[in-house]
Amino acid sequence: MQAFLEYVVKGLVDQPDAVEVTAVAKSGLTAYQLRVAPGDAGKIIGRRGTTIQALRSLVQLGAQKRGIRCVVDLIDD
């Protein structure tokens, strides 16, 4: 799931080299922390949050098929 999320996000941003996806395990839940360049955060969020919601839905659907739980968090530095 981490590689899939990284692949999709790199296709959306202007600076794909700045994309970092870190998986953090929290009591039966995997949290994918997503970091992008400051100028690319808006592209990941999208209008009214539609892009980030779509990413979260895709990742959750893939994780559900594998029998795991996960969330996607956009980390703002």
SERO-4910 file (N, C-alpha, C, O; in steps of 0.05 Angstrom, whole numbers):
BEGIN
 pado doro    nc1    nc2    nc3   cac1   cac2   cac3    cc1    cc2    cc3    oc1    oc2    oc3
  Met    A     16    -24      0      0      0      0     17     25      0     10     45    -12
  Gln    A     40     24     14     57     47     15     69     54    -12     70     77    -20
  Ala    A     77     34    -27     88     39    -54     66     50    -73     72     68    -89
  Phe    A     42     40    -71     20     50    -87     14     79    -81     11     95    -99
  Leu    A     13     86    -55      7    113    -47     29    132    -57     24    154    -67
  Glu    A     54    124    -54     77    140    -63     76    144    -94     81    166   -103
  Tyr    A     69    124   -108     67    125   -138     46    145   -146     51    162   -164
  Val    A     23    144   -134      1    161   -142      7    190   -135      2    208   -151
  Val    A     17    195   -111     23    222   -102     45    235   -119     43    258   -126
  Lys    A     65    219   -126     87    230   -143     76    239   -170     87    257   -183
  Gly    A     55    227   -180     43    234   -205     26    260   -203     20    272   -224
  Leu    A     19    268   -179      2    291   -175     17    317   -170      7    339   -175
  Val    A     41    315   -160     56    339   -150     76    349   -171     83    334   -190
  Asp    A     85    373   -166    106    385   -184    134    376   -176    152    375   -193
  Gln    A    138    370   -150    164    362   -141    163    333   -130    161    329   -106
  Pro    A    164    313   -147    161    285   -138    184    276   -121    181    256   -106
  Asp    A    207    288   -123    230    280   -106    226    287    -77    238    275    -60
  Ala    A    208    305    -71    203    314    -43    182    297    -29    177    301     -6
  Val    A    170    278    -43    148    261    -32    161    240    -14    179    226    -21
  Glu    A    150    239     11    158    218     30    133    205     42    115    219     51
  Val    A    133    179     42    111    164     54    123    146     75    139    129     69
  Thr    A    114    150     99    124    134    122    101    118    134     79    130    140
  Ala    A    105     93    139     85     76    152     91     74    181    113     67    190
  Val    A     70     80    198     73     79    227     51     61    237     27     65    232
  Ala    A     58     39    252     39     21    263     29     30    290     45     36    307
  Lys    A      3     31    293    -10     40    318    -32     20    325    -53     21    314
  Ser    A    -27      3    344    -47    -15    355    -66    -27    334    -90    -22    335
  Gly    A    -56    -42    315    -72    -55    295    -80    -37    272    -96    -45    255
  Leu    A    -69    -13    271    -76      6    250    -50     16    238    -31     23    253
  Thr    A    -48     17    212    -25     29    199    -31     57    189    -50     61    174
  Ala    A    -16     76    199    -19    104    190      2    111    170     26    109    177
  Tyr    A     -5    119    147     14    127    126     16    158    128     -3    172    122
  Gln    A     40    167    136     45    195    139     56    205    113     77    196    104
  Leu    A     43    224    101     50    234     74     62    262     77     49    280     88
  Arg    A     86    266     67     99    292     67    106    300     39    116    284     23
  Val    A     99    325     32    104    335      5    117    363      8    117    374     30
  Ala    A    126    374    -14    137    401    -14    115    421     -6     91    416    -12
  Pro    A    122    443      7    101    462     16     82    472     -6     59    476     -1
  Gly    A     92    476    -30     76    485    -52     58    464    -63     39    470    -78
  Asp    A     63    439    -57     47    417    -69     25    407    -50      9    390    -58
  Ala    A     24    417    -26      4    408     -7    -25    413    -18    -43    397    -14
  Gly    A    -29    436    -30    -55    443    -41    -64    424    -63    -87    418    -66
  Lys    A    -45    414    -79    -51    395   -100    -60    368    -88    -77    355   -100
  Ile    A    -49    361    -66    -56    336    -53    -84    339    -40   -100    320    -40
  Ile    A    -89    362    -28   -115    366    -15   -137    369    -35   -158    357    -32
  Gly    A   -133    385    -56   -153    388    -76   -175    407    -67   -175    416    -45
  Arg    A   -193    413    -85   -216    430    -78   -234    416    -58   -244    394    -63
  Arg    A   -238    430    -36   -255    419    -15   -246    392     -5   -262    377      7
  Gly    A   -221    385     -8   -210    360      2   -217    336    -14   -214    314     -5
  Thr    A   -225    340    -39   -233    317    -55   -210    298    -63   -214    274    -63
  Thr    A   -187    310    -68   -164    293    -77   -154    275    -54   -150    251    -57
  Ile    A   -151    287    -30   -141    272     -7   -162    251      1   -155    229     10
  Gln    A   -187    258     -1   -208    238      6   -208    215    -14   -212    192     -6
  Ala    A   -203    220    -39   -202    199    -59   -178    181    -54   -180    156    -56
  Leu    A   -155    193    -46   -131    177    -39   -137    160    -15   -130    136    -15
  Arg    A   -149    171      5   -156    156     29   -174    133     22   -171    111     33
  Ser    A   -194    137      5   -213    116     -2   -199     94    -17   -204     70    -11
  Leu    A   -181    100    -36   -167     80    -51   -149     63    -32   -148     38    -35
  Val    A   -135     76    -15   -117     62      4   -133     44     23   -126     21     28
  Gln    A   -155     55     33   -171     39     52   -184     15     38   -186     -6     50
  Leu    A   -192     18     13   -204     -4     -2   -183    -26     -7   -189    -50     -3
  Gly    A   -159    -18    -15   -138    -37    -19   -130    -51      7   -125    -75      7
  Ala    A   -129    -37     28   -122    -48     54   -144    -67     64   -138    -88     76
  Gln    A   -169    -60     59   -191    -77     67   -190   -104     53   -197   -125     65
  Lys    A   -183   -104     28   -180   -129     13   -158   -147     24   -160   -171     22
  Arg    A   -139   -134     37   -117   -150     49   -122   -156     79   -107   -170     92
  Gly    A   -144   -146     89   -152   -151    117   -137   -134    137   -135   -143    160
  Ile    A   -128   -111    129   -115    -93    148   -130    -66    149   -146    -61    132
  Arg    A   -124    -50    169   -136    -24    172   -114     -3    169    -92     -7    179
  Cys    A   -121     19    155   -101     40    152   -114     67    148   -138     69    141
  Val    A    -98     88    152   -107    115    148    -84    130    134    -61    122    134
  Val    A    -91    152    120    -71    169    107    -72    196    120    -93    209    120
  Asp    A    -49    206    130    -47    232    142    -28    249    126     -6    240    120
  Leu    A    -36    273    119    -19    292    106     -5    309    128    -18    324    142
  Ile    A     21    306    130     37    320    150     46    347    139     59    348    118
  Asp    A     39    368    153     47    395    145     70    404    162     67    407    186
  Asp    A     93    408    149    117    417    164    120    447    164    139    458    175
***
